[in-house]
Amino acid sequence: MAGSTLRKNEEGSYEATVRRWHVKSRRAYLLAATLVIVGAGFFVGAYSFHLFGSQTLNCWTPPANGSDTAVFTVVMANEGANVGFNGSAYHPAPWPVMNVTLGQNVIIHVVNNDTVQAHGFQVIHYFDSGILGGLAPGKCYDVKFTANLAGSFAVQCNIGCSIHILMQSGRLNVNS
Amino acid sequence: MIGFGESFLTWLASTILPTFLGLSVITWVSKKVPARYIVAFAFGILFWFFVDTISGSAVLDVNSGFGGGLAQVGVVLLFLIGVVFFFWVDRKRDILSPQSAIGKYGLTIPLLVAIALGIHGLGEGAAFGATAYSTSSTSLLNAFGGLTVGVAYILHKVLEPMMIGACYSVYSKPESGTVGSWLRSVFLMSIVFVIPSLLGAATGYLLAYDTTYFFALGTGASIYVVFRLAGPLFIPSGAATSREPIKVAVSWTLGIMALYASALFHS
């Protein structure tokens, strides 16, 4: 942001006067940055404190139970009766236990009922990748697969969170 | 529920003491070991740190696909703000020509790195505060799963500030100072790094809020640290030998494996 003017000096040659607008430019920068930060902070703060939202997803409705399909619901929580996976904090291992038959279709409806932090969900062999990066607070996710290998497989959290260790004892038993 | 005082003081002690220790160790070692290896070690830590923080943000809510609504927009926006903000603040300190920044800006660069890395502590602290408030256990360690979880937390708080210490060793020319000025610097960097975590622990105890936003901001801010740590790796230092890349790779591996090892205690 700079302007310039040309004027003739006493010797008859032209000299340029450059008007610099550093101060205004810096102020404009600061103002714009402050507005962006305050605006974004307000928006995100208001949303994170649940002052508004557009959450229309009903996580408490489990998926339809089709033919030869076993449907389970796993609730992840940081307080109340469900701390851990379906309250695994209060139950001896293994917990929760899901029993299915070889060849059966399986849907595990995972609900993160924690209002604070993300949690992970992984089923060894059947869902090794886990829910990518974990499930955000208040969100749900359906893990779907066909139980084509008999055995007992670990069901666990696979990201770092404050109650990670309480979500390490789930089992999926595939019976032949 | 664990009392506020007990949970806050425990969090304070288990955060600031390891931070001070980690910073002291890396800045002391940097007097004996060439800066490039220290930076490579810190760069290894940074890779794990990035994965950890972006997981805390549920990978910017990518599992929601295109249907994440305002929450998803919020985390992505905060991530972008985290990236741009630190580059904007530090734009006049030779961020793209690290050689020129050495010894020129005092503690400014390591302090900015401490702030950028410390932001994720808001989320960590809030998760801790919320768990301490909501647990039915009377023991903090039991609420989080036992002694090994505590060990994991302390070890990772020793390692994370080493990224700040590496920047301090490269950019602040500490070898010219006295022991007193070194300790003052280490203490200042520790405090700056720890403050967001303490704020998170206190507010998280009193209010339940979604920490994914803070992890998103912290993940974005860590990109600034990537540039600050990557630069010194490519500054020429004497006669380069064919062993140099191997030594850098080994240092990097040691860094990422150190944080991996600390995370094993949490599993």
Interface residues (C-beta under 8 A of the other chain):
Chain A: A33 V36 I37 A40 F43 V44 Y47 S48 F49 F52 G53 S54 Q55 L57 N78 E79 G80 V83 T115 V116 Q117 A118 G120 I131 L132 G133 G134 L135 A136 P137 G138 K139 Y141 I159 G160 C161 S162 I163 H164 I165 L166 Q168
Chain B: D52 I54 S55 G56 S57 A58 V59 D61 V62 N63 S64 G67 G69 L70 A71 G74 V75 L77 L78 I81 F85 W88 G123 A126 A127 F128 A130 T131 S134 T135 S136 F144 G145 G146 T148 V149 G204 L207 A208 Y209 D210 T211 T212 Y213 F215 A263 H266 S267
